[in-house]
Amino acid sequence: MQRRTFVASAACVALVRAMPAMAQGAYPTKAITIVVPASPGGAIDLAARLIGQRFTESWGQPVVIDNRAGATGIIGTDLVAKSPPDGHMLALVASSHAINPSMVKKLPYDTVKSFEPIALTHVVPLVLIVSPTLPVKSVKELIAYGKANPGKLTFASSGNGGAPHFSGELFKSMTGLDITHIPYKGSTLAHPDLISGRTSLMFDTVAAANVQISAGRLRALAVTTAKRSSVLPDVPTMQEAGVPGYETSTWGGLLAPAGTPKATVDKLNAEVNRILALPEVRKTMLANGIEPGSGLPLQFGAFIASEMVKWAKVAKDAGIQLE
């Protein structure tokens, strides 16, 4: 567990102290904790830090970033699900939040009913990368190679149950290819085997793969989002590359415990959308291969529900058994 706290500037504190008594009683009234159910350094961690710092600047309350990694996000998310619904304990979850119901037989919370959606904070495009030892330079050539060589292809992932794993399973089901999944404990640990040819291909975040792509050590065939990535503008989308209807990503979004007052949720939503539109925030996110999000709580809730349906079908088609 790792924590970071953002402290308000003296000017912010003075401003808050000068506010009328009634305004001082409005949310937030104390420190806010944003639980990141993952290790430091990833996209949801970066988004939490960017948002938390500006919460402090706007509202004069410290914000603690609490990294609670483990069990594909379940441990940290469960902490928030069981917290008081007053808006002072939040979770910034990743796409695994919508995948876990298709991987885990009995979650300690209800993925939908235990939370109030606040906002989609970001989307991270994935990129299909292949080993330079593989004699293919396009998605169509990869599919043709796989059909000509059944059982020879393997795909690495950052671990069971994440968007990179399920993106590979979706690719298998949509193309009819026979590809063996090889999970690793993190995407960067898979790169050496991919570079050497011990594994064939991988779906990884643009941010994690771009260094190897730029150096020519891995070959990028397509990005998984509907639009091209700003970091890899010359790489086609999967749909452009010949797999119509294919679209995946890893994403992040802010949740509060179920029962959090609507006024608090709306205030958080408005502030998150304001922060994500700031030029300096957008620049930082885009430089890290992260597309800033936006939208209303209802939209984020509907998005989570649609992701759950999509990944449940992928899990069923892949024959993934609940653990």
LUMZA-629686 format. One record per residue (C-alpha): residue in three letters; x, y, z. Coordinates in pm, 1 decimal, m for minus. Layout:
! residues N
+-----+----------+----------+----------+
| res |       xx |       yy |       zz |
+-----+----------+----------+----------+
| ALA |        X |        Y |        Z |
...
+-----+----------+----------+----------+
END
This chain:
! residues 323
+-----+----------+----------+----------+
| res |       xx |       yy |       zz |
+-----+----------+----------+----------+
| MET |      0.0 |      0.0 |      0.0 |
| GLN |    143.6 |    336.3 |   m100.7 |
| ARG |     m0.1 |    675.9 |    m24.4 |
| ARG |     63.1 |   1026.5 |   m152.9 |
| THR |   m101.3 |   1340.0 |    m19.8 |
| PHE |   m152.4 |   1670.9 |   m198.7 |
| VAL |   m157.6 |   1968.3 |     38.3 |
| ALA |   m340.5 |   2287.9 |    m41.9 |
| SER |   m140.5 |   2602.5 |    m99.7 |
| ALA |   m151.9 |   2877.4 |    161.9 |
| ALA |   m366.2 |   3084.9 |    m70.5 |
| CYS |   m618.8 |   2804.4 |   m110.5 |
| VAL |   m634.6 |   2744.6 |    263.5 |
| ALA |   m685.3 |   3116.2 |    329.5 |
| LEU |   m961.9 |   3126.9 |     71.0 |
| VAL |  m1142.1 |   2832.4 |    228.9 |
| ARG |  m1114.4 |   2985.3 |    576.3 |
| ALA |  m1263.9 |   3306.7 |    447.0 |
| MET |  m1573.6 |   3135.6 |    307.4 |
| PRO |  m1903.9 |   3174.3 |    490.2 |
| ALA |  m1985.2 |   2916.1 |    754.9 |
| MET |  m2256.8 |   2758.9 |    542.0 |
| ALA |  m2020.0 |   2711.9 |    248.4 |
| GLN |  m1757.6 |   2559.9 |    476.6 |
| GLY |  m2005.5 |   2289.8 |    570.2 |
| ALA |  m2054.9 |   2184.1 |    206.4 |
| TYR |  m1870.2 |   1891.7 |     48.5 |
| PRO |  m1582.7 |   1827.4 |     92.5 |
| THR |  m1546.1 |   1881.3 |    465.0 |
| LYS |  m1227.9 |   1678.2 |    517.5 |
| ALA |   m950.6 |   1498.9 |    333.9 |
| ILE |  m1048.8 |   1295.2 |     26.7 |
| THR |   m897.0 |    953.6 |    m39.8 |
| ILE |   m878.0 |    821.4 |   m394.4 |
| VAL |   m809.0 |    449.4 |   m385.2 |
| VAL |   m615.7 |    325.5 |   m687.8 |
| PRO |   m658.8 |    m54.2 |   m693.7 |
| ALA |   m325.0 |   m102.7 |   m868.6 |
| SER |     45.3 |    m37.1 |   m823.5 |
| PRO |    187.2 |    312.8 |   m880.6 |
| GLY |    291.5 |    413.7 |  m1229.3 |
| GLY |     m0.3 |    306.2 |  m1446.6 |
| ALA |   m267.8 |    507.1 |  m1623.3 |
| ILE |   m521.8 |    504.0 |  m1338.5 |
| ASP |   m249.4 |    609.6 |  m1094.4 |
| LEU |   m148.6 |    902.2 |  m1315.7 |
| ALA |   m512.4 |   1007.0 |  m1361.6 |
| ALA |   m573.7 |    991.0 |   m986.0 |
| ARG |   m271.5 |   1210.0 |   m914.1 |
| LEU |   m366.9 |   1468.7 |  m1176.2 |
| ILE |   m725.1 |   1485.7 |  m1049.1 |
| GLY |   m632.3 |   1472.5 |   m679.7 |
| GLN |   m389.5 |   1761.3 |   m704.5 |
| ARG |   m653.1 |   1982.2 |   m862.2 |
| PHE |   m921.9 |   1879.5 |   m614.3 |
| THR |   m692.5 |   2022.6 |   m348.0 |
| GLU |   m632.4 |   2341.7 |   m547.1 |
| SER |  m1006.6 |   2392.6 |   m597.1 |
| TRP |  m1144.9 |   2284.1 |   m261.2 |
| GLY |   m862.8 |   2338.1 |    m11.8 |
| GLN |   m873.0 |   1983.7 |    124.8 |
| PRO |   m582.0 |   1738.2 |    111.4 |
| VAL |   m619.0 |   1437.6 |   m118.6 |
| VAL |   m458.2 |   1101.7 |    m40.1 |
| ILE |   m377.6 |    865.2 |   m327.8 |
| ASP |   m394.7 |    516.0 |   m175.1 |
| ASN |   m251.3 |    240.1 |   m397.7 |
| ARG |   m414.2 |    m91.7 |   m304.6 |
| ALA |   m300.0 |   m343.8 |   m563.3 |
| GLY |   m412.7 |   m704.4 |   m573.4 |
| ALA |   m666.5 |   m945.2 |   m722.4 |
| THR |   m715.3 |   m746.4 |  m1046.7 |
| GLY |   m836.3 |   m446.3 |   m850.7 |
| ILE |  m1082.6 |   m626.7 |   m624.6 |
| ILE |   m904.2 |   m554.2 |   m293.9 |
| GLY |   m893.6 |   m176.2 |   m330.6 |
| THR |  m1236.4 |   m153.7 |   m490.3 |
| ASP |  m1393.5 |   m353.5 |   m207.7 |
| LEU |  m1250.7 |   m106.5 |     45.6 |
| VAL |  m1439.0 |    176.7 |   m124.1 |
| ALA |  m1757.7 |    m27.7 |   m163.7 |
| LYS |  m1772.2 |    m66.8 |    215.3 |
| SER |  m1680.5 |    294.0 |    299.5 |
| PRO |  m1920.0 |    565.4 |    424.5 |
| PRO |  m2112.8 |    711.3 |    128.0 |
| ASP |  m2013.1 |   1073.2 |    183.7 |
| GLY |  m1781.8 |   1132.0 |   m113.2 |
| HIS |  m1460.1 |   1134.8 |     89.2 |
| MET |  m1354.4 |    782.8 |    m17.6 |
| LEU |  m1344.0 |    723.0 |   m393.2 |
| ALA |  m1205.9 |    458.1 |   m626.9 |
| LEU |  m1041.5 |    516.7 |   m961.6 |
| VAL |  m1098.8 |    178.9 |  m1124.0 |
| ALA |   m972.4 |     33.6 |  m1450.1 |
| SER |  m1145.2 |   m176.8 |  m1715.4 |
| SER |  m1083.1 |   m488.5 |  m1505.4 |
| HIS |  m1375.1 |   m363.7 |  m1292.8 |
| ALA |  m1610.7 |   m467.3 |  m1575.0 |
| ILE |  m1418.3 |   m787.5 |  m1653.8 |
| ASN |  m1398.9 |   m927.9 |  m1299.7 |
| PRO |  m1762.4 |  m1052.1 |  m1295.8 |
| SER |  m1666.4 |  m1280.2 |  m1585.4 |
| MET |  m1355.8 |  m1408.5 |  m1404.2 |
| VAL |  m1454.1 |  m1435.5 |  m1037.0 |
| LYS |  m1743.7 |  m1649.4 |   m917.4 |
| LYS |  m1821.4 |  m1448.3 |   m605.7 |
| LEU |  m1710.2 |  m1086.9 |   m578.9 |
| PRO |  m1726.1 |   m920.0 |   m234.4 |
| TYR |  m1938.4 |   m641.8 |   m383.8 |
| ASP |  m2185.9 |   m588.6 |   m666.2 |
| THR |  m2005.1 |   m433.4 |   m963.8 |
| VAL |  m2300.1 |   m203.5 |  m1038.3 |
| LYS |  m2517.3 |   m174.0 |   m726.4 |
| SER |  m2232.7 |   m111.9 |   m477.8 |
| PHE |  m2119.8 |    211.9 |   m643.7 |
| GLU |  m2225.6 |    550.6 |   m774.2 |
| PRO |  m2054.4 |    623.1 |  m1109.0 |
| ILE |  m1894.8 |    968.2 |  m1123.7 |
| ALA |  m1712.1 |   1000.6 |  m1455.3 |
| LEU |  m1508.4 |    819.5 |  m1716.4 |
| THR |  m1165.4 |    972.9 |  m1662.0 |
| HIS |   m970.9 |    831.7 |  m1955.2 |
| VAL |   m933.3 |    571.8 |  m2225.9 |
| VAL |   m604.3 |    400.6 |  m2311.1 |
| PRO |   m580.9 |    252.4 |  m2659.4 |
| LEU |   m423.9 |    m89.9 |  m2688.4 |
| VAL |   m196.9 |   m179.9 |  m2975.4 |
| LEU |   m149.9 |   m516.5 |  m3143.7 |
| ILE |    224.7 |   m576.3 |  m3151.1 |
| VAL |    405.5 |   m871.9 |  m3303.3 |
| SER |    752.0 |  m1017.0 |  m3275.7 |
| PRO |    992.1 |   m894.6 |  m3547.3 |
| THR |   1069.0 |  m1263.6 |  m3609.3 |
| LEU |    712.8 |  m1314.9 |  m3735.1 |
| PRO |    690.6 |  m1278.8 |  m4116.9 |
| VAL |    388.9 |  m1045.9 |  m4113.5 |
| LYS |    351.2 |   m671.0 |  m4157.7 |
| SER |    m25.8 |   m628.8 |  m4136.5 |
| VAL |   m325.2 |   m771.4 |  m3954.3 |
| LYS |   m443.2 |   m943.6 |  m4272.8 |
| GLU |   m102.5 |  m1109.0 |  m4312.2 |
| LEU |   m112.7 |  m1215.1 |  m3944.4 |
| ILE |   m454.7 |  m1376.6 |  m3991.4 |
| ALA |   m339.7 |  m1551.8 |  m4308.9 |
| TYR |    m24.9 |  m1677.1 |  m4132.3 |
| GLY |   m226.5 |  m1801.8 |  m3835.1 |
| LYS |   m468.3 |  m1994.7 |  m4056.4 |
| ALA |   m180.9 |  m2145.4 |  m4252.3 |
| ASN |     m2.0 |  m2241.9 |  m3930.8 |
| PRO |   m273.1 |  m2353.3 |  m3683.0 |
| GLY |   m155.4 |  m2381.0 |  m3323.8 |
| LYS |    177.4 |  m2207.2 |  m3384.8 |
| LEU |     82.1 |  m1859.7 |  m3265.5 |
| THR |     93.1 |  m1753.3 |  m2899.5 |
| PHE |    m19.8 |  m1428.0 |  m2744.0 |
| ALA |    129.7 |  m1276.6 |  m2432.2 |
| SER |    m60.8 |  m1060.2 |  m2187.1 |
| SER |      1.9 |   m860.5 |  m1871.5 |
| GLY |   m196.2 |  m1120.2 |  m1673.6 |
| ASN |   m523.5 |  m1308.7 |  m1657.8 |
| GLY |   m840.8 |  m1103.9 |  m1655.1 |
| GLY |   m720.2 |   m767.3 |  m1782.3 |
| ALA |   m820.4 |   m584.3 |  m2099.4 |
| PRO |   m501.2 |   m697.7 |  m2282.3 |
| HIS |   m589.0 |  m1063.6 |  m2209.6 |
| PHE |   m951.6 |  m1026.5 |  m2312.9 |
| SER |   m855.4 |   m823.2 |  m2620.8 |
| GLY |   m652.5 |  m1122.4 |  m2734.7 |
| GLU |   m943.2 |  m1357.1 |  m2667.5 |
| LEU |  m1175.8 |  m1130.1 |  m2866.7 |
| PHE |   m927.4 |  m1128.2 |  m3154.8 |
| LYS |   m920.3 |  m1509.2 |  m3148.5 |
| SER |  m1298.6 |  m1539.0 |  m3154.5 |
| MET |  m1348.8 |  m1279.9 |  m3429.1 |
| THR |  m1081.5 |  m1422.8 |  m3659.1 |
| GLY |  m1120.9 |  m1792.7 |  m3579.2 |
| LEU |   m748.8 |  m1829.4 |  m3509.6 |
| ASP |   m597.4 |  m2092.0 |  m3281.9 |
| ILE |   m369.9 |  m1888.9 |  m3051.5 |
| THR |   m242.2 |  m1996.7 |  m2710.2 |
| HIS |   m255.2 |  m1741.6 |  m2427.1 |
| ILE |     58.3 |  m1695.2 |  m2213.9 |
| PRO |      1.5 |  m1462.6 |  m1913.6 |
| TYR |    285.3 |  m1265.8 |  m1754.4 |
| LYS |    300.8 |  m1062.5 |  m1433.8 |
| GLY |    298.4 |   m727.2 |  m1610.7 |
| SER |    332.5 |   m624.1 |  m1972.9 |
| THR |    697.0 |   m515.7 |  m1964.7 |
| LEU |    795.7 |   m862.1 |  m1839.3 |
| ALA |    647.6 |  m1006.2 |  m2157.8 |
| HIS |    840.0 |   m779.3 |  m2395.6 |
| PRO |   1173.9 |   m969.6 |  m2396.6 |
| ASP |   1004.0 |  m1295.3 |  m2498.0 |
| LEU |    804.1 |  m1112.6 |  m2764.4 |
| ILE |   1114.5 |   m943.3 |  m2902.9 |
| SER |   1305.5 |  m1271.2 |  m2917.8 |
| GLY |   1019.0 |  m1460.7 |  m3079.0 |
| ARG |    941.2 |  m1694.2 |  m2790.6 |
| THR |    589.0 |  m1548.5 |  m2810.2 |
| SER |    421.0 |  m1424.4 |  m3126.3 |
| LEU |    199.0 |  m1129.3 |  m3048.2 |
| MET |     47.5 |   m919.2 |  m2773.3 |
| PHE |   m216.5 |   m656.5 |  m2705.3 |
| ASP |    m53.4 |   m392.0 |  m2486.3 |
| THR |   m118.5 |    m30.7 |  m2395.1 |
| VAL |     23.1 |    224.0 |  m2634.9 |
| ALA |    209.3 |    386.4 |  m2346.0 |
| ALA |    383.0 |     63.1 |  m2243.0 |
| ALA |    466.3 |    m55.7 |  m2594.8 |
| ASN |    567.2 |    268.8 |  m2764.4 |
| VAL |    932.0 |    261.9 |  m2651.4 |
| GLN |    983.4 |    m80.8 |  m2809.2 |
| ILE |    787.5 |     17.5 |  m3120.2 |
| SER |    987.7 |    338.6 |  m3168.4 |
| ALA |   1313.6 |    146.0 |  m3129.2 |
| GLY |   1207.1 |   m104.3 |  m3394.7 |
| ARG |   1217.5 |   m395.4 |  m3153.4 |
| LEU |    845.4 |   m467.4 |  m3193.2 |
| ARG |    613.4 |   m418.9 |  m3489.0 |
| ALA |    280.0 |   m238.5 |  m3441.5 |
| LEU |      0.1 |   m367.8 |  m3664.4 |
| ALA |   m310.4 |   m189.3 |  m3533.4 |
| VAL |   m463.7 |     m0.7 |  m3242.5 |
| THR |   m781.6 |   m133.4 |  m3084.7 |
| THR |   m987.9 |    184.6 |  m3045.4 |
| ALA |  m1233.5 |    325.8 |  m3300.4 |
| LYS |   m998.8 |    619.2 |  m3363.4 |
| ARG |   m624.2 |    614.4 |  m3422.0 |
| SER |   m395.9 |    688.6 |  m3129.7 |
| SER |   m242.8 |   1035.1 |  m3106.7 |
| VAL |     83.9 |    865.4 |  m3008.2 |
| LEU |     82.5 |    626.7 |  m3307.9 |
| PRO |   m101.2 |    824.3 |  m3577.2 |
| ASP |     38.3 |    612.9 |  m3864.0 |
| VAL |    m86.3 |    284.1 |  m3717.1 |
| PRO |   m435.2 |    186.6 |  m3843.4 |
| THR |   m724.3 |     85.5 |  m3623.1 |
| MET |   m821.8 |   m281.2 |  m3612.2 |
| GLN |  m1130.2 |   m196.5 |  m3816.1 |
| GLU |   m920.6 |    m17.4 |  m4077.0 |
| ALA |   m681.5 |   m314.6 |  m4076.1 |
| GLY |   m951.4 |   m562.9 |  m4169.1 |
| VAL |  m1133.4 |   m674.1 |  m3853.7 |
| PRO |  m1470.5 |   m493.6 |  m3872.1 |
| GLY |  m1645.8 |   m439.2 |  m3542.0 |
| TYR |  m1333.1 |   m493.9 |  m3331.2 |
| GLU |  m1296.4 |   m229.4 |  m3059.7 |
| THR |  m1141.9 |   m255.0 |  m2714.1 |
| SER |   m943.9 |    m41.6 |  m2472.5 |
| THR |   m840.3 |    m19.1 |  m2116.3 |
| TRP |  m1001.7 |    270.2 |  m1936.2 |
| GLY |  m1037.0 |    437.7 |  m1600.5 |
| GLY |  m1319.8 |    599.3 |  m1412.1 |
| LEU |  m1412.0 |    739.3 |  m1075.0 |
| LEU |  m1662.6 |    564.6 |   m845.5 |
| ALA |  m1812.4 |    652.9 |   m506.7 |
| PRO |  m1985.1 |    412.9 |   m264.3 |
| ALA |  m2353.2 |    346.2 |   m329.8 |
| GLY |  m2575.6 |    595.0 |   m150.1 |
| THR |  m2344.2 |    893.0 |   m195.5 |
| PRO |  m2571.6 |   1200.2 |   m223.9 |
| LYS |  m2655.3 |   1305.4 |   m579.1 |
| ALA |  m2539.1 |   1661.4 |   m508.6 |
| THR |  m2196.6 |   1529.3 |   m409.9 |
| VAL |  m2176.6 |   1303.1 |   m715.4 |
| ASP |  m2275.9 |   1592.7 |   m942.1 |
| LYS |  m2018.4 |   1823.4 |   m782.9 |
| LEU |  m1746.0 |   1562.9 |   m829.0 |
| ASN |  m1852.8 |   1500.6 |  m1188.1 |
| ALA |  m1845.1 |   1869.5 |  m1278.3 |
| GLU |  m1502.0 |   1915.2 |  m1121.4 |
| VAL |  m1355.1 |   1604.4 |  m1287.1 |
| ASN |  m1481.4 |   1717.3 |  m1628.3 |
| ARG |  m1334.5 |   2063.8 |  m1568.5 |
| ILE |   m998.0 |   1914.0 |  m1471.6 |
| LEU |   m985.1 |   1677.7 |  m1769.5 |
| ALA |  m1043.9 |   1971.8 |  m2005.4 |
| LEU |   m747.0 |   2171.7 |  m1868.0 |
| PRO |   m475.8 |   2209.6 |  m2136.4 |
| GLU |   m194.2 |   2105.0 |  m1902.0 |
| VAL |   m383.8 |   1793.8 |  m1789.8 |
| ARG |   m468.3 |   1695.2 |  m2146.1 |
| LYS |   m106.4 |   1746.6 |  m2251.5 |
| THR |     24.9 |   1522.5 |  m1972.9 |
| MET |   m227.0 |   1248.3 |  m2045.9 |
| LEU |   m176.2 |   1251.3 |  m2422.5 |
| ALA |    202.4 |   1245.2 |  m2379.9 |
| ASN |    155.0 |    919.9 |  m2186.7 |
| GLY |    m69.9 |    761.0 |  m2447.6 |
| ILE |   m386.5 |    832.1 |  m2247.8 |
| GLU |   m696.8 |    989.2 |  m2403.6 |
| PRO |   m881.5 |   1215.6 |  m2153.4 |
| GLY |  m1240.0 |   1118.2 |  m2078.0 |
| SER |  m1554.5 |   1313.7 |  m1990.8 |
| GLY |  m1929.0 |   1269.5 |  m1953.3 |
| LEU |  m2210.5 |   1246.0 |  m1701.8 |
| PRO |  m2251.6 |    985.6 |  m1424.6 |
| LEU |  m2536.3 |    812.7 |  m1609.3 |
| GLN |  m2320.9 |    782.6 |  m1919.1 |
| PHE |  m2036.7 |    625.2 |  m1722.5 |
| GLY |  m2277.1 |    384.0 |  m1556.2 |
| ALA |  m2419.2 |    280.3 |  m1894.2 |
| PHE |  m2066.1 |    237.6 |  m2029.2 |
| ILE |  m1970.0 |      3.3 |  m1743.7 |
| ALA |  m2284.0 |   m202.5 |  m1804.5 |
| SER |  m2206.3 |   m231.8 |  m2176.5 |
| GLU |  m1847.2 |   m335.4 |  m2102.1 |
| MET |  m1971.6 |   m608.2 |  m1865.5 |
| VAL |  m2194.3 |   m750.9 |  m2139.3 |
| LYS |  m1916.5 |   m738.7 |  m2399.0 |
| TRP |  m1654.0 |   m907.2 |  m2181.3 |
| ALA |  m1900.8 |  m1169.6 |  m2053.7 |
| LYS |  m1953.8 |  m1280.9 |  m2413.7 |
| VAL |  m1578.1 |  m1290.3 |  m2475.9 |
| ALA |  m1528.6 |  m1502.5 |  m2162.7 |
| LYS |  m1806.0 |  m1741.3 |  m2268.0 |
| ASP |  m1672.0 |  m1774.5 |  m2622.5 |
| ALA |  m1321.3 |  m1838.1 |  m2487.5 |
| GLY |  m1446.0 |  m2098.9 |  m2240.6 |
| ILE |  m1300.7 |  m1909.0 |  m1943.1 |
| GLN |  m1406.1 |  m2070.3 |  m1616.7 |
| LEU |  m1500.9 |  m1861.2 |  m1313.7 |
| GLU |  m1253.7 |  m1889.3 |  m1028.2 |
+-----+----------+----------+----------+
END
